[in-house]
Amino acid sequence: MSSKQGLTRLVAAVALVALLCSVSYPGLAEESQAATSPEERIISVYESAGPSVVNITSLSYVYYRFLGNVPQEGTGSGFVYDSSGHIVTNYHVIQGADQLMVTLTTGQTYTAQVVGTDPSNDLAVIQIDATGDLPPPLVLADSSRLRVGQSVIAIGTPFGLDQTLTTGVVSALGRVIESPEANQFIGEAIQTDAAINPGNSGGPLLDLYGQVIGVNSQILSTSGSSAGIGFAISSNTVARVVPELIAHGIYPHPWLGIQTLDLDALTVALLRRAGMDLTVERGILVTGFDSGSPARAAGLQSGNQVARIGQYLLPVGGDIIVAVNDVSVRSLGDLTVYLEEKASVGDTVRLTIVRSGVERTFSVKLAARPTST
């Protein structure tokens, strides 16, 4: 037999084996597909990541005149961040707590200590001593690589029901949501339709590889329950903030030290009626400065006259901020999010302002926002 004939028979034999497998064992192909089906992926994520999601019980005492100190209990979620027992959750989950208890999926309960908090980003780190029982830490994904429509999984303790899983998709990216801290905003937020209810706060939003893409934080609802619009703080924000909380207990926020009023159609009309000559329709009117303001030191000016806006008297005639580092800003939210995401304490930013109808540029070195602010 020639080598050519041998090669021909080998090819025929391989083809026959493949045909017999597909005919005699049709289940093999189905099992192979099932192993990577979305359903199996979700089950796999739940089984691998679920043990690292914890229940957090907060206990606080409220004093009543006739009853004395009355305990009040709240619940939330969190996840294991590292092998040292650090757990990431929302600031509002632990806010005001006199005592914190963490319960693992094994049923073991541990007293937790607060390591650091960042109310502006609604993030907190607590710690437990569970060296022998500590589940493996969850891995943070790069949230900048997310795409709208991507499947997501939320695991948490809604309404006190531990280890509850819900699924959905990334509904939108780059949302700006209000912070628990007054006049602050959280950027890079992930919007999802995965059901998030009271008690889910602080739990992880995961991709189909079991990596954390966000920390479930808020819902938009008229009833207080999930209406299909939930928000998670992005994993990139977590990666930026949490190491600082572990190392120093606080996160240093870049600060300009300005008091402002957003310009929109209504405020512009009211200010013009009050006699202010405005040449722009949108921007941030500087109405005052905080003590030690870097913006004031750089030469920005606040209002030099007072106008009545409804029941309020406001300083007007000050600079109007319209851009930072050549990026347009239309509101304080725009400016705050830019500084949080693109700048750090000690950086110098260029503020484009309009003063008396003339556009000017000032360089401002960002300071750390005072903790009392």
BATORVO-345998 format. One record per residue (C-alpha): residue in three letters; chain; x, y, z. Coordinates in Angstrom, 1 decimal. Layout:
BEGIN
> ala,A,X,Y,Z
...
This chain:
BEGIN
> met,A,0.0,0.0,0.0
> ser,A,1.4,3.4,-1.0
> ser,A,1.7,6.3,1.5
> lys,A,-1.0,8.2,-0.4
> gln,A,-3.5,5.3,0.0
> gly,A,-2.6,5.1,3.7
> leu,A,-3.3,8.8,4.2
> thr,A,-6.6,8.5,2.4
> arg,A,-7.7,5.7,4.7
> leu,A,-6.7,7.6,7.8
> val,A,-8.8,10.6,6.8
> ala,A,-11.7,8.3,6.0
> ala,A,-11.4,6.7,9.4
> val,A,-11.4,10.0,11.3
> ala,A,-14.5,11.1,9.4
> leu,A,-16.3,7.9,10.2
> val,A,-15.5,8.2,13.9
> ala,A,-16.8,11.8,13.9
> leu,A,-20.0,10.7,12.1
> leu,A,-20.6,7.8,14.6
> cys,A,-20.2,10.1,17.6
> ser,A,-22.7,12.6,16.2
> val,A,-25.2,9.8,15.3
> ser,A,-24.8,7.4,18.2
> tyr,A,-24.3,9.9,21.0
> pro,A,-26.3,13.1,20.2
> gly,A,-26.3,14.0,23.9
> leu,A,-22.6,14.8,23.8
> ala,A,-23.1,17.9,21.7
> glu,A,-26.0,19.0,23.9
> glu,A,-24.0,18.5,27.1
> ser,A,-21.1,20.5,25.6
> gln,A,-23.4,23.4,24.8
> ala,A,-25.2,23.2,28.1
> ala,A,-21.9,23.5,30.0
> thr,A,-21.4,27.0,28.6
> ser,A,-25.1,28.1,28.4
> pro,A,-26.1,31.3,30.1
> glu,A,-28.0,29.3,32.7
> glu,A,-25.0,27.3,33.6
> arg,A,-22.8,30.4,33.7
> ile,A,-25.2,32.0,36.2
> ile,A,-25.3,28.9,38.4
> ser,A,-21.5,28.8,38.3
> val,A,-21.1,32.4,39.3
> tyr,A,-23.6,32.0,42.2
> glu,A,-21.8,28.9,43.5
> ser,A,-18.3,30.4,43.2
> ala,A,-19.0,34.1,44.2
> gly,A,-22.0,33.5,46.5
> pro,A,-20.0,32.4,49.6
> ser,A,-18.0,35.7,49.4
> val,A,-21.2,37.8,49.7
> val,A,-22.0,38.6,53.3
> asn,A,-25.0,39.9,55.3
> ile,A,-24.4,43.0,57.3
> thr,A,-26.6,43.9,60.3
> ser,A,-26.3,47.3,61.8
> leu,A,-27.6,48.1,65.3
> ser,A,-28.1,51.6,66.5
> tyr,A,-29.8,53.1,69.6
> val,A,-32.3,55.9,69.5
> tyr,A,-33.3,57.7,72.6
> tyr,A,-36.9,58.3,73.4
> arg,A,-38.0,60.4,76.4
> phe,A,-40.3,57.8,77.9
> leu,A,-38.7,54.6,76.6
> gly,A,-35.0,55.4,76.9
> asn,A,-32.6,53.9,74.4
> val,A,-34.5,51.8,71.8
> pro,A,-32.4,49.5,69.5
> gln,A,-33.0,49.9,65.8
> glu,A,-31.8,47.3,63.3
> gly,A,-30.9,47.6,59.6
> thr,A,-29.6,45.1,57.1
> gly,A,-27.4,45.3,54.0
> ser,A,-24.9,43.4,52.0
> gly,A,-21.2,43.4,51.3
> phe,A,-18.4,41.3,49.8
> val,A,-15.0,40.0,50.9
> tyr,A,-12.4,42.3,49.4
> asp,A,-9.1,40.7,50.5
> ser,A,-7.6,37.9,52.7
> ser,A,-7.3,40.3,55.6
> gly,A,-11.0,40.3,56.3
> his,A,-11.8,43.6,54.7
> ile,A,-15.4,43.8,53.4
> val,A,-16.7,46.5,51.0
> thr,A,-20.2,47.8,51.4
> asn,A,-22.1,51.1,51.0
> tyr,A,-21.6,53.9,53.5
> his,A,-25.3,54.2,54.0
> val,A,-25.5,50.6,55.1
> ile,A,-23.3,51.3,58.2
> gln,A,-24.1,55.0,58.7
> gly,A,-24.8,55.8,62.3
> ala,A,-24.4,52.2,63.5
> asp,A,-23.3,51.6,67.0
> gln,A,-22.6,47.9,66.3
> leu,A,-22.0,45.9,63.1
> met,A,-22.4,42.2,62.7
> val,A,-21.3,40.2,59.6
> thr,A,-22.9,36.9,58.8
> leu,A,-21.3,34.5,56.4
> thr,A,-23.1,31.9,54.3
> thr,A,-21.9,29.3,56.8
> gly,A,-24.0,30.9,59.4
> gln,A,-21.0,32.2,61.4
> thr,A,-21.4,35.7,62.7
> tyr,A,-18.6,38.2,63.5
> thr,A,-18.4,41.6,65.0
> ala,A,-17.1,44.1,62.5
> gln,A,-15.1,47.2,62.9
> val,A,-15.2,50.2,60.6
> val,A,-11.9,50.8,58.8
> gly,A,-12.8,53.7,56.5
> thr,A,-15.7,55.6,55.0
> asp,A,-16.3,57.8,52.0
> pro,A,-19.8,59.3,52.1
> ser,A,-19.3,61.1,48.9
> asn,A,-18.9,57.9,46.9
> asp,A,-21.2,55.9,49.3
> leu,A,-18.5,53.4,50.0
> ala,A,-17.2,51.9,53.3
> val,A,-14.8,49.3,54.4
> ile,A,-15.3,47.2,57.5
> gln,A,-13.2,44.3,58.8
> ile,A,-13.8,41.0,60.5
> asp,A,-11.4,38.5,62.1
> ala,A,-12.5,35.2,60.4
> thr,A,-9.1,33.8,59.4
> gly,A,-10.2,30.2,59.3
> asp,A,-13.6,30.7,57.8
> leu,A,-13.0,33.7,55.5
> pro,A,-14.3,33.0,52.0
> pro,A,-12.1,33.9,49.0
> pro,A,-12.0,37.6,48.0
> leu,A,-13.9,38.6,44.9
> val,A,-12.0,40.1,42.0
> leu,A,-12.7,43.6,40.6
> ala,A,-13.2,43.9,36.9
> asp,A,-12.4,46.9,34.7
> ser,A,-15.7,48.7,34.5
> ser,A,-14.4,50.9,31.7
> arg,A,-14.8,47.8,29.4
> leu,A,-18.5,47.3,30.1
> arg,A,-21.0,47.5,27.3
> val,A,-24.7,48.3,27.4
> gly,A,-26.6,45.0,27.1
> gln,A,-24.0,42.9,28.9
> ser,A,-25.5,40.3,31.3
> val,A,-25.1,41.0,35.0
> ile,A,-25.8,39.2,38.3
> ala,A,-26.7,40.8,41.6
> ile,A,-26.3,38.8,44.9
> gly,A,-27.4,40.2,48.2
> thr,A,-29.8,40.3,51.1
> pro,A,-33.0,42.0,49.9
> phe,A,-35.6,42.3,52.7
> gly,A,-33.3,40.3,54.9
> leu,A,-33.5,37.2,52.6
> asp,A,-29.8,36.2,52.4
> gln,A,-28.1,34.8,49.3
> thr,A,-30.7,36.1,46.8
> leu,A,-29.7,36.2,43.2
> thr,A,-31.2,38.4,40.5
> thr,A,-30.2,38.8,36.9
> gly,A,-30.4,41.5,34.2
> val,A,-28.3,43.6,31.9
> val,A,-26.3,46.8,31.9
> ser,A,-29.0,49.3,31.0
> ala,A,-26.8,52.4,30.7
> leu,A,-23.3,53.5,31.6
> gly,A,-21.8,56.8,32.9
> arg,A,-24.8,57.8,35.0
> val,A,-24.4,60.5,37.5
> ile,A,-26.3,59.9,40.8
> glu,A,-26.7,61.8,44.0
> ser,A,-24.4,61.0,46.9
> pro,A,-25.5,60.5,50.5
> glu,A,-23.4,63.6,51.2
> ala,A,-25.1,66.9,50.5
> asn,A,-24.3,68.6,47.2
> gln,A,-22.1,65.8,46.1
> phe,A,-22.4,63.4,43.1
> ile,A,-21.2,60.0,42.1
> gly,A,-20.1,59.5,38.5
> glu,A,-19.4,56.4,36.4
> ala,A,-22.5,54.8,37.9
> ile,A,-23.8,51.7,36.2
> gln,A,-27.6,51.5,35.5
> thr,A,-29.1,48.0,35.5
> asp,A,-32.5,46.3,35.3
> ala,A,-31.4,43.5,37.6
> ala,A,-33.8,43.6,40.6
> ile,A,-32.2,45.6,43.5
> asn,A,-34.3,46.0,46.6
> pro,A,-33.7,47.3,50.2
> gly,A,-31.0,45.0,51.6
> asn,A,-29.2,44.6,48.3
> ser,A,-27.2,47.8,49.1
> gly,A,-23.5,47.1,49.4
> gly,A,-23.7,43.8,47.6
> pro,A,-21.8,43.1,44.3
> leu,A,-23.0,43.5,40.8
> leu,A,-21.1,40.7,38.9
> asp,A,-20.4,39.8,35.3
> leu,A,-20.7,36.3,34.0
> tyr,A,-17.1,35.5,35.0
> gly,A,-17.9,36.2,38.7
> gln,A,-15.9,39.5,38.8
> val,A,-17.3,42.6,40.5
> ile,A,-18.2,45.3,38.1
> gly,A,-20.0,47.5,40.7
> val,A,-21.4,47.9,44.2
> asn,A,-25.3,48.0,44.3
> ser,A,-26.2,51.3,45.8
> gln,A,-29.5,52.9,44.7
> ile,A,-32.8,52.4,43.0
> leu,A,-35.2,54.7,41.2
> ser,A,-38.7,53.8,42.3
> thr,A,-41.9,55.5,43.4
> ser,A,-42.8,52.5,45.7
> gly,A,-39.4,51.9,47.4
> ser,A,-39.0,48.5,45.7
> ser,A,-37.3,47.6,42.4
> ala,A,-38.9,49.2,39.4
> gly,A,-36.2,48.0,37.0
> ile,A,-33.9,50.9,37.4
> gly,A,-31.0,50.4,39.8
> phe,A,-27.6,51.9,40.1
> ala,A,-24.2,50.5,41.1
> ile,A,-21.0,52.3,42.0
> ser,A,-18.5,51.2,39.3
> ser,A,-15.7,48.8,40.2
> asn,A,-13.2,51.4,38.9
> thr,A,-14.4,53.8,41.6
> val,A,-14.1,51.0,44.1
> ala,A,-10.5,50.3,42.9
> arg,A,-9.7,54.0,43.3
> val,A,-11.3,54.6,46.7
> val,A,-11.0,51.4,48.8
> pro,A,-7.2,51.2,49.0
> glu,A,-7.2,54.7,50.4
> leu,A,-9.9,53.8,53.0
> ile,A,-7.9,50.8,54.1
> ala,A,-4.6,52.7,54.3
> his,A,-5.9,56.0,55.7
> gly,A,-9.5,55.6,56.7
> ile,A,-10.6,58.4,54.4
> tyr,A,-10.5,59.2,50.7
> pro,A,-9.0,62.6,49.7
> his,A,-11.4,64.5,47.4
> pro,A,-10.1,67.2,45.1
> trp,A,-11.5,70.6,46.2
> leu,A,-12.0,74.0,44.7
> gly,A,-13.7,75.6,47.7
> ile,A,-16.4,77.4,45.9
> gln,A,-20.1,78.0,46.5
> thr,A,-22.1,78.0,43.3
> leu,A,-25.4,78.3,41.6
> asp,A,-26.2,76.3,38.4
> leu,A,-27.3,78.3,35.5
> asp,A,-30.3,77.1,33.5
> ala,A,-33.1,78.7,31.6
> leu,A,-35.0,79.6,34.8
> thr,A,-32.1,80.9,36.8
> val,A,-30.8,82.9,33.9
> ala,A,-34.2,84.5,33.4
> leu,A,-34.4,85.4,37.1
> leu,A,-30.9,86.7,37.3
> arg,A,-31.5,88.9,34.2
> arg,A,-34.7,90.2,35.7
> ala,A,-32.7,91.0,38.9
> gly,A,-30.3,93.1,36.7
> met,A,-27.4,90.8,36.1
> asp,A,-25.9,91.0,32.6
> leu,A,-25.4,87.4,31.5
> thr,A,-23.8,86.5,28.2
> val,A,-24.0,82.7,28.6
> glu,A,-27.0,80.4,29.1
> arg,A,-25.3,77.5,31.0
> gly,A,-22.5,77.2,33.5
> ile,A,-21.8,77.5,37.2
> leu,A,-22.1,80.9,38.8
> val,A,-19.6,81.4,41.7
> thr,A,-21.6,82.9,44.6
> gly,A,-19.0,82.6,47.3
> phe,A,-15.9,80.8,48.7
> asp,A,-15.1,78.5,51.5
> ser,A,-12.3,79.2,53.9
> gly,A,-8.9,78.4,52.4
> ser,A,-10.4,78.2,48.9
> pro,A,-7.9,77.3,46.2
> ala,A,-10.1,78.9,43.6
> arg,A,-10.1,82.2,45.4
> ala,A,-6.4,82.1,45.9
> ala,A,-6.0,81.6,42.1
> gly,A,-8.0,84.8,41.4
> leu,A,-11.6,83.8,40.8
> gln,A,-14.2,86.2,42.0
> ser,A,-17.6,85.8,43.6
> gly,A,-20.7,88.0,43.3
> asn,A,-20.3,91.7,44.1
> gln,A,-24.0,92.5,44.3
> val,A,-27.0,90.9,45.9
> ala,A,-30.2,89.8,44.1
> arg,A,-33.4,88.4,45.4
> ile,A,-34.2,85.0,43.8
> gly,A,-37.6,83.9,45.2
> gln,A,-37.2,84.0,49.0
> tyr,A,-33.4,83.9,48.8
> leu,A,-30.8,86.7,48.6
> leu,A,-27.8,85.6,46.5
> pro,A,-24.5,87.2,45.7
> val,A,-24.5,87.7,41.9
> gly,A,-22.1,89.2,39.3
> gly,A,-19.4,86.6,40.0
> asp,A,-17.4,84.5,37.6
> ile,A,-19.2,81.8,35.6
> ile,A,-17.3,78.6,35.2
> val,A,-18.0,77.1,31.7
> ala,A,-15.1,74.5,31.3
> val,A,-12.4,72.6,33.2
> asn,A,-9.3,71.5,31.2
> asp,A,-11.3,72.5,28.1
> val,A,-14.1,70.1,28.9
> ser,A,-17.5,71.9,29.0
> val,A,-19.3,72.0,32.3
> arg,A,-23.0,72.9,32.5
> ser,A,-23.6,72.2,36.2
> leu,A,-21.9,71.6,39.5
> gly,A,-22.5,67.9,38.9
> asp,A,-20.5,68.0,35.7
> leu,A,-17.6,69.8,37.5
> thr,A,-17.7,67.5,40.5
> val,A,-17.7,64.3,38.4
> tyr,A,-14.8,65.5,36.3
> leu,A,-12.7,66.4,39.3
> glu,A,-13.4,63.0,41.0
> glu,A,-12.7,60.9,37.9
> lys,A,-10.0,62.8,36.1
> ala,A,-8.1,64.7,38.8
> ser,A,-6.5,64.2,42.2
> val,A,-5.5,66.3,45.1
> gly,A,-2.4,68.3,44.2
> asp,A,-3.2,68.5,40.4
> thr,A,-3.5,71.8,38.7
> val,A,-6.6,72.3,36.5
> arg,A,-7.5,75.1,34.0
> leu,A,-10.9,76.7,34.7
> thr,A,-12.4,78.7,31.9
> ile,A,-14.6,81.4,33.2
> val,A,-16.7,84.2,31.9
> arg,A,-16.3,87.5,33.8
> ser,A,-18.3,90.6,32.7
> gly,A,-18.9,88.9,29.3
> val,A,-15.2,88.2,28.7
> glu,A,-13.8,84.6,28.7
> arg,A,-10.7,84.1,30.8
> thr,A,-8.6,81.1,32.0
> phe,A,-7.3,80.5,35.5
> ser,A,-5.0,77.7,36.8
> val,A,-6.1,76.3,40.1
> lys,A,-4.1,73.8,42.3
> leu,A,-6.6,71.4,43.8
> ala,A,-6.5,70.9,47.6
> ala,A,-8.0,68.2,49.7
> arg,A,-11.6,68.8,50.7
> pro,A,-11.8,69.5,54.5
> thr,A,-13.5,66.6,56.3
> ser,A,-15.8,69.0,57.9
> thr,A,-17.1,70.3,54.6
